[in-house]
């Protein structure tokens, strides 16, 4: 497991040059005294240098355009490592990069020499300016390719101080994507931004850690999992330190949802209503837990004392969220519960449910003809899916049949 720095390289501040006063890159960074918290890291010309020397970095990945100051990267690290600067290499890189623009090919001379100067298993990633969709897509592919440079369990420190503001925004989202989907279990521990613009006021550049973005991203992923699948495990984990009771409640709810334990889901759904009255001590649970739980509960209004209606509404929710097998089970059981209710049998008694089930099968006049047909259709499709009774079947037809069955059953269960 390595500590990997991913940092952006820019072009330096613009300065006026020439008789016409046109602005060009000075192609040198202003040095600044970087402070991380109370610690003075020292005077550096760019953030990657400060972090490399003070944060025990194992591997460096530098990202920039062909116009970025790669010659300054080469010079700085060569001198810092006690090596002489090859003036020919420096001048060729500087001359090439200074005359490139957004239309130039992704090429910088002496790239290997620059990587060798940086050391620390360095890799330079050249990207486009991102001025149109094609360039953005190309950048996406380049950044996602960085996944191949990472090992399982690597810790990423991301520095977004330099480069165009649009590029760090784009690439930060890609890194969050890698964090969430990579099989390498990547961890982003810090997102640093060196506030060079505060140098005049403070006399130094404070380094701020934007890692709250990571926590917000975790909450967003957790909220989406709950909205889409009724899976609250991630939200529960984020709440662990603040509220163990809510954590346990959400985990138990997720357990029964994944089991599709209909009676327990009904109970736990009612228990979730208590969360809407809870005052959380921090803002994110207030902004995320209550809205997503509230949206879920809206689907089950006025179902507290009506098991058939709850199971039917659950089947609707499961169908909408493409959990078709669970929806077939819930709808089948919902129709059976409805039959129990109209026959004055206990919906929660196993033997009485079996009695009513037999009556549906044997008494063609027990249920409305249309609803009885839906029950048999749903039962057949459930058995096909659950028990592989047919070697060839059309998933599309089963899903469409489920949709029609829900529409028909809704005429009676409401």
TABEL-V211027 format. One line per field, one symbol per residue. ss: DSSP state (h for helix, s for strand, l for the rest). psi: psi as a letter, one per 30 degrees, with the letter a starting at -180 (. if undefined). burial: b if it has 24 or more other C-alpha atoms within 12 Angstrom, else e. A space follows every 10 residues. Layout:
BEGIN
ss->???
psi->???
burial->???
END
This chain:
BEGIN
ss->llssssssll lllsssslll lsssslllll lsssssllss ssssllhhhh hhhhllllss sssslllllh hhhhhhhhhh llllllhhhh hhhhhhhhll llllllllll hhhhhhhhll llssssllll llhhhhhhhh hhhhhhhhhl llllsssssl llllhhhhhh hhhhhhhhhh hlllllssss sssslhhhhh hhllsssssl lhhhhhhhhh hhhhhhhhhl llhhhhhhhl lllhhhhhhh hhhhhhhhhl lhhhhhhhhh hhhhhhhlll llhhhhhhhh hhhhhhhhhh llllllhhhh hhhhhhhhhh lllhhhhhhh hhhhhhhhhh hhlllllllh hhhhhhhhhh hhllllllhh hhhhhhhhhh hhhhhhhlll llllhhhhhh hhhhhhhhhl llll
psi->kljkkjlkka gllklkklff glklkfhkkk lljkkjbfkj faklfleeee eeffghkekk jkkllfflif eeeeeeeeee gglkkjeeee eeeeeeefgl affllikklh eeeeeeeeah hlkkjkllfh fleeeeeeee eeefffeffl lkgkkkkkjg ellkeeeeee eeeeeeeeef fkfghkkjfk jkjjiffgee efgljkjkjg ffeeeeeeee eeeeeeeefg jgeeeeeffe fejeeeeeee eeeeeeeffh jeeeeeefee fffffffkjk fleeeefeee eeeeeefffh khgegieeee eeeeeeeeee ggieeeeeee eeeeeeeeee efghljfgke eeeeeeeeee efjfgelkee eeeeeeeeee eeeeeeghfk fkljeeeeee eeeeeeeeef fej.
burial->eebbbbbbbb bbeeeeeeee eeeebebbbb bbbbbbeeee bebbbbbbbb bbbebebbbb bbbbbbbbbb bbbbbbbbee eeeeeeeebb eebbebbbeb eeeeebbbbb bebbbebbbb bbbbbbbbbb eeeeeeeebb ebbbebbebb eeebbbbbbb bbbbeebbbb bbebbbbbbe eeeeebbbbb bbbbbbeeee eeebbbbbbb beebbebbbb bbbbebbebb bbbbbbbbbe eeeeebbbbb bbbbebbeeb ebbebbbbbb ebbebbeeee eeebbeebbb ebbbebbebb eeeeebbbbb bbbbbbbbbe eebbbbbbbb bbbbbbbbbb beeeeebbee eebeebbeeb eeeeeebeee bbbbbbbbbb bbeebeeeee eeeeeeebbe bbbbbbebbb ebbe
END
